[in-house]
Amino acid sequence: MIRTLGEMLETLRRAEATRLDEVDIKHAPTIGEMYEGLTQDVLDRAIPPGLDLKVVSGFAIDGNGGTTGQLDCMLVRGEGIPVPYATGKFQWHVKDILAVFEVKKNLFGDDLGEAYQQLKSVSEITSAWLRKAKGEYEFSLGASMRAYAQCTGEIAPPPNQWPQMDPARHLIFHTIMFDQIAPVRVMLGYFGYSTESGLRRGFSSLLEKNLRIHGFGPPTLPNLIVADGAALVKLGGHPYHQPIKADGYWPILASSHINPTLLILEMIWTRISYLRPMAELFGEDLELELLSPFLAACPVIPDNPEQAQSWMYRETLMSAKQLAEGPDHMEWAPVELSVQQNIVLDQLCREDVYTTEPDLLAYIASSGLDPETFFQSLIETNLVALDGTRLVLTTVQLAIVILPDGRTVAGENNTGRLERWVQRFMERRKADGAGSDCGAELSDS
C-alpha cells in the first residue's frame, strides 16, 4: 500500500506543482500560499481516515509562552487555539504536533538556510517544553530503545541511570529519543536542487557557514529535506538508521533520488504507528530504500566539564556518477544464521544468556570460534545487543525459520514480514521446479 500511494501522490504533487508554476501571479506571498496549500492537500490525502488527525497551518507553542514563527503545514491531533482574525491559522501545543512542513517553491542556498531556521525553531520549542515538563508527560520509548540498541549494539540503561551513561553514547541516545518525541521536521522544495550531488553540496555549505553555532548538531537536523530531484534523509532511528562505525562516527544523514513522497510516508506513518499500531499501512514491506551515505557525526566530550559537549561531522564524498548509479531499492531478507548463532538465538527466545557462561564459552571454543568475534557477529545481525554481559534481543517478535534448502534464517516478525518473505521464497522455489511439497519450519519468541 505505501508504495502504491507514494507513487500516486508523487504524480499528483508534481503535476500540480507544474500547473502552479504556470499561473501568472508575481505576488511572492500568494505564490508561497499556493504551494503551501498544495502540500496540505497532498498530506491530507496521505493520512489514513479515522485517526482524528488534521492538517493545519499556524504556530507551535510550548505552553509556557514560547512560540515559533508561522509554520506552513502541520499534522496535528486534538484541538488547537485559533489565532484571532487569522482565518485557518492556529496555535498548537508542540506535544500534539506529529509533523511540520516548511514549504518552498524553490529550494536553493538561501531558501535552505531560511527553511532550516524555521524547523530549528520547532526543535527549540520542543526542547523548551521538555525542560519545563520534567516528567509531567510519560512517553513509551520502546522504539527509541530498539533503535539505540541496533545502532550501538548496547542496551540503554533505565532512566534513573542515564546520568551515569558514557557521555558520547548519552548524546546519541538523546538524539534518537528527541526524534521520536519531537514533530517530524520536513523541508519541502517543489523546485530547486535537481541532483543529489547539488543538494549535498548545498547542505554542506550551510553547515560550514554555521560551524560552532548551537542548533546545527544531529538532534536539530531536519528529518527529511526534499528538493526537485533529490532528498536528504536523517538516520535518527525513526525509521531509518545505521550502526555506529568502529571509530565512533554515527551515520546521521544520507541522500537519495527515489520518490520523495515515499520517504515522507515512511516517516509520517512511522510516527503515527507509535500512537496506534498500523502495520497494514506498510503492505508487504519486503523492499528497502537504498540510501547513499552523506554525513556521519561523532560526539566530542571535552576534558573540562564546564565546556559544552559538541559534535564533529565527517562527509562521505561521492561523485554525481556514483550517486546516480545502482538500484533505488533492494529486497529485504532475513539474517542467515550459523549453527552456533541459531543455538544462542533459540535459547534467547526462552531465557537469559550471558557471555560469561562457562558452558557457552566451552561450546564456542569447541566449535573453533573466538568468543569475542562470535559475540560481535551476533550483535552485527542487529537482532541482539549487550546489556553488560547479558545478551538481549532487540526485536519485538523474533522468528527463526529452517528453510527446505537447509539454511536457517531469522528476523523481526512483529508485522508478519518474515512470514511474507518465507511465502515469497517458497513460491519462487516452486516456480524454479524445486517442488511444492517442501515446507519451512518457523519458531518465534
C-alpha positions in Angstrom: 0.0 0.0 0.0 2.7 2.5 0.9 4.5 2.2 -2.4 1.3 2.5 -4.5 0.1 5.5 -2.5 3.5 7.1 -2.6 3.6 6.8 -6.4 0.1 8.2 -6.8 0.7 11.2 -4.5 4.1 11.9 -6.1 2.5 12.0 -9.5 -0.2 14.3 -8.2 2.3 16.6 -6.4 4.5 17.0 -9.5 1.6 17.6 -11.8 0.0 20.2 -9.6 3.4 21.9 -9.0 3.9 22.2 -12.7 0.4 23.7 -13.0 1.0 26.2 -10.3 4.3 27.2 -11.9 2.4 28.2 -15.0 0.0 30.5 -13.1 0.6 34.2 -13.9 1.0 35.5 -10.4 4.0 37.6 -9.3 3.0 38.3 -5.7 5.5 36.3 -3.7 3.3 35.7 -0.6 0.5 34.4 -2.8 2.8 32.1 -4.6 4.0 30.7 -1.3 0.4 30.2 -0.2 -0.3 28.2 -3.3 2.5 25.7 -2.7 1.6 25.5 1.0 -2.0 24.7 0.1 -0.8 22.0 -2.4 1.3 20.5 0.4 -1.6 20.5 2.8 -3.8 18.8 0.2 -1.3 16.1 -0.6 -0.6 15.4 3.1 -4.3 15.3 3.9 -4.7 12.6 1.2 -1.8 10.6 2.8 -3.4 10.4 6.3 -5.5 7.3 6.9 -9.1 8.1 7.9 -10.4 7.6 11.4 -7.3 8.8 13.3 -8.6 12.2 14.5 -5.6 13.9 12.7 -5.8 17.0 10.7 -3.6 19.3 8.5 -3.4 22.9 9.6 -1.1 25.9 9.4 -0.1 28.2 12.2 2.3 28.3 15.1 3.8 25.7 17.5 3.8 26.7 21.2 5.3 25.1 24.3 2.6 26.1 26.7 4.9 28.4 28.6 4.9 31.5 26.4 7.3 30.2 23.7 6.2 30.1 20.1 7.6 29.6 16.7 7.2 31.7 13.6 4.3 30.9 11.3 4.6 27.3 10.0 3.4 26.4 6.6 1.9 23.0 7.3 1.4 20.9 10.4 -0.1 17.4 11.0 -1.8 17.6 14.4 -4.1 15.8 16.8 -6.6 17.2 19.3 -7.6 20.8 19.3 -5.6 23.9 18.7 -6.1 27.6 19.7 -7.5 29.7 16.8 -5.4 32.8 16.1 -7.9 35.8 16.3 -8.9 37.2 13.0 -6.4 34.9 11.1 -8.6 32.5 9.1 -7.4 29.0 9.2 -4.4 29.8 11.5 -4.0 28.0 14.8 -1.6 27.8 17.7 -0.9 24.2 18.5 0.9 22.7 21.5 4.1 21.0 20.3 3.1 17.8 22.1 0.2 17.4 19.8 2.1 18.1 16.5 3.2 15.0 14.7 4.9 16.6 11.7 5.8 20.1 10.4 6.5 21.0 6.8 8.4 24.1 5.8 7.4 24.6 2.1 9.5 26.5 -0.6 8.7 26.8 -4.2 12.4 26.9 -4.9 14.9 25.3 -2.6 18.4 26.6 -3.1 21.1 28.1 -0.8 19.3 31.0 0.9 16.0 29.2 0.9 17.7 26.2 2.5 19.0 28.4 5.3 15.6 30.1 5.9 13.8 26.8 6.0 16.4 25.3 8.3 15.9 28.2 10.8 12.1 27.7 10.8 12.4 24.0 11.5 15.1 24.7 14.1 12.6 26.8 16.0 10.3 23.8 16.2 13.2 21.8 17.8 13.8 24.6 20.2 10.2 24.8 21.2 10.1 21.1 21.8 13.3 21.3 23.9 11.8 24.1 26.0 8.6 22.2 26.6 10.5 19.0 27.6 12.7 21.0 30.1 9.6 22.5 31.7 7.6 19.3 31.7 10.0 17.4 34.0 8.2 14.1 34.0 4.7 15.6 33.7 4.3 13.5 30.5 5.1 9.9 30.1 6.4 8.5 26.8 6.7 5.0 25.6 10.3 5.0 24.4 10.4 1.4 23.2 11.0 2.5 19.6 14.0 4.6 20.7 15.4 1.9 22.9 15.3 -0.6 20.0 16.9 1.9 17.6 19.6 2.7 20.1 20.4 -1.0 20.6 20.5 -1.6 16.8 22.8 1.5 16.3 25.2 0.8 19.2 24.9 -2.9 19.9 24.2 -1.9 23.5 21.0 -1.8 25.6 20.3 1.6 27.0 20.0 1.7 30.8 16.8 2.6 32.7 16.1 6.4 33.1 17.5 6.6 36.6 20.9 5.5 35.2 21.0 7.9 32.2 23.2 10.4 34.0 25.8 7.7 34.5 25.9 6.7 30.8 29.0 7.2 28.7 28.6 10.8 27.7 29.1 10.1 24.0 26.5 7.3 24.0 24.2 9.5 26.0 24.3 12.2 23.3 23.4 9.6 20.7 20.6 8.2 22.8 19.3 11.7 23.4 19.2 12.4 19.6 17.3 9.2 19.0 14.8 9.9 21.8 14.3 13.5 20.7 13.5 12.4 17.1 10.8 10.1 18.5 9.1 12.8 20.7 9.6 16.0 18.5 7.5 16.6 15.4 8.9 15.1 12.2 10.5 18.1 10.6 10.3 18.2 6.8 11.8 20.8 4.4 10.0 20.6 1.1 11.0 22.3 -2.1 9.0 21.9 -5.3 11.8 23.1 -7.4 15.5 23.8 -6.7 18.3 21.3 -6.5 17.8 18.8 -9.2 20.5 16.3 -8.3 21.8 14.6 -5.2 25.2 16.0 -5.6 23.8 19.5 -5.8 21.7 19.1 -2.7 24.6 17.6 -0.8 26.9 20.5 -1.7 24.2 23.0 -0.7 23.7 21.4 2.7 27.4 21.0 3.3 27.8 24.7 2.6 25.0 25.6 5.1 26.8 23.6 7.8 30.2 25.1 7.0 28.7 28.6 7.5 27.4 27.6 10.9 30.3 25.8 12.4 30.3 26.0 16.3 26.8 27.6 16.3 24.3 26.0 18.5 21.4 24.3 16.7 23.3 22.6 13.9 24.1 19.3 15.6 22.3 16.0 14.9 19.4 16.5 17.3 18.3 19.6 15.4 18.8 18.3 11.9 15.6 18.1 9.9 14.3 14.5 9.4 13.8 15.0 5.7 14.9 17.6 3.1 13.3 17.3 -0.3 14.3 19.3 -3.4 13.3 18.9 -7.0 15.3 15.8 -7.8 16.8 14.6 -4.5 16.4 14.2 -0.8 18.4 14.1 2.4 17.2 11.6 4.9 18.0 11.6 8.6 19.1 8.3 10.1 17.8 9.0 13.6 16.1 5.7 14.0 12.5 6.6 13.1 12.6 4.6 10.9 16.0 4.9 9.1 19.2 4.1 11.0 22.7 2.7 10.6 25.1 1.2 13.1 27.9 3.3 14.6 31.3 2.8 12.9 34.2 1.3 14.8 35.8 4.8 15.0 32.8 6.2 16.9 31.2 8.0 13.9 27.5 7.6 13.7 25.9 7.8 10.2 23.3 10.5 10.6 22.4 11.8 7.1 22.1 10.0 3.8 20.9 11.1 0.4 18.5 9.7 -2.2 16.9 10.3 -5.6 14.0 7.9 -5.1 10.4 9.0 -4.9 10.4 11.6 -2.1 6.7 11.2 -1.3 7.5 7.6 -0.3 10.1 8.8 2.1 7.6 11.3 3.6 5.0 8.5 4.0 7.6 6.2 5.7 8.4 8.9 8.3 4.9 10.2 8.8 3.3 6.7 9.1 6.1 5.5 11.4 5.3 8.4 13.7 1.6 7.6 13.5 2.4 3.9 14.3 3.9 5.0 17.7 0.4 6.3 18.6 -1.5 3.4 17.2 -0.1 0.2 15.6 -0.9 0.2 11.9 1.2 -2.5 10.3 -1.3 -2.9 7.5 -0.3 0.6 6.2 3.1 -0.7 5.1 1.9 -3.6 2.9 4.2 -6.5 2.3 7.2 -4.3 3.4 9.7 -6.6 1.6 11.7 -3.8 -0.1 14.2 -1.4 1.4 15.1 2.0 0.2 18.8 2.3 -0.7 20.3 5.5 0.6 23.8 7.0 -0.2 25.9 7.8 2.9 26.5 11.5 3.3 27.2 12.7 6.9 28.4 10.9 10.0 28.7 12.5 13.4 30.9 11.9 16.4 30.2 13.3 19.9 33.0 15.4 21.3 33.3 15.3 25.0 35.7 17.9 26.5 38.0 17.1 29.4 36.8 20.2 31.1 33.3 19.5 32.3 32.5 23.3 32.2 32.9 23.2 28.4 30.0 22.3 26.2 29.7 19.0 24.6 29.6 19.1 20.8 29.7 17.1 17.6 32.1 16.6 14.7 30.8 15.8 11.2 32.6 13.7 8.6 31.3 13.8 5.0 31.4 10.9 2.6 32.4 12.2 -0.8 30.6 10.6 -3.8 30.7 11.7 -7.4 27.5 12.5 -9.3 28.0 9.4 -11.3 28.3 7.2 -8.2 25.1 8.7 -6.8 23.2 8.1 -9.9 24.3 4.5 -10.4 22.9 1.5 -8.8 19.3 0.4 -7.8 17.0 2.5 -5.7 15.7 -0.4 -3.7 16.7 -3.8 -2.6 14.8 -6.8 -1.4 14.5 -7.2 2.3 15.9 -10.6 3.6 16.3 -12.1 7.0 19.7 -12.8 8.5 21.2 -16.2 7.7 22.4 -17.9 10.8 25.3 -20.2 11.5 24.6 -23.3 13.6 26.1 -21.6 16.7 24.2 -18.4 16.2 21.0 -20.3 15.8 21.6 -22.2 19.1 22.2 -19.0 21.0 19.2 -17.1 19.5 16.9 -20.1 20.1 18.0 -20.1 23.7 17.5 -16.3 24.0 13.9 -16.8 23.0 13.4 -18.8 26.2 15.8 -17.5 28.8 18.6 -15.1 29.6 22.0 -15.8 28.0 25.3 -14.3 29.4 28.6 -14.0 27.5 30.4 -15.3 30.6 28.6 -18.6 30.9 31.3 -21.3 31.1 29.2 -23.9 29.2 28.6 -21.4 26.4 32.2 -20.4 26.2 33.3 -24.0 26.1 30.8 -24.7 23.3 32.0 -21.7 21.2 35.7 -22.8 21.7 34.8 -26.4 20.8 33.4 -25.1 17.5 36.7 -23.5 16.7 35.4 -19.9 17.2 36.9 -17.0 19.1 34.3 -15.9 21.7 34.7 -12.2 21.2 34.4 -12.5 17.5 31.4 -14.7 17.8 29.5 -12.4 20.1 30.3 -9.5 17.8 28.9 -11.4 14.9 25.7 -11.8 16.9 25.5 -8.1 17.5 26.1 -7.4 13.9 22.9 -9.2 13.0 21.0 -6.3 14.6 18.9 -8.9 16.4 21.0 -8.9 19.6 22.6 -6.2 21.8 24.6 -6.3 25.0 23.4 -5.3 28.5 26.7 -5.7 30.3 27.4 -9.4 29.9 23.8 -10.3 29.2 22.6 -10.8 25.6 19.3 -9.2 24.8 17.0 -9.4 21.7 16.4 -6.1 20.0 13.3 -7.4 18.2 9.6 -7.2 19.2 9.0 -10.7 17.9 12.0 -12.6 16.7 11.2 -15.5 14.4 13.6 -18.3 13.3 12.9 -20.3 10.2 14.6 -23.5 8.9 14.3 -23.4 5.1 13.9 -26.5 3.0 17.4 -25.9 1.4 18.9 -26.4 4.9 19.6 -22.8 5.8 18.4 -21.2 9.0 17.3 -17.5 8.9 15.9 -15.1 11.5 14.3 -11.7 11.5 11.7 -9.4 13.0 8.2 -10.7 12.5 6.0 -8.4 14.6 4.2 -7.4 11.4 4.4 -10.8 9.7 7.3 -9.6 7.5 9.4 -12.7 7.8 6.4 -15.0 7.2 5.7 -13.0 4.0 9.3 -13.4 2.9 9.1 -17.1 3.5 5.9 -17.3 1.4 7.7 -15.5 -1.4 10.7 -17.8 -1.1 8.6 -20.9 -1.3 6.7 -19.5 -4.3 9.9 -18.8 -6.1 11.3 -22.2 -5.2 8.2 -23.9 -6.6 8.5 -21.8 -9.8 12.1 -22.9 -10.1 11.0 -26.5 -10.0 12.2 -27.3 -6.5 8.9 -29.0 -5.7 5.7 -27.9 -4.0 5.9 -30.3 -1.1 8.8 -28.6 0.7 8.0 -26.9 3.9 9.6 -24.3 6.1 9.7 -24.7 9.9 9.1 -21.5 11.8 9.5 -20.8 15.5 9.3 -17.4 17.3 9.9 -15.8 20.7 
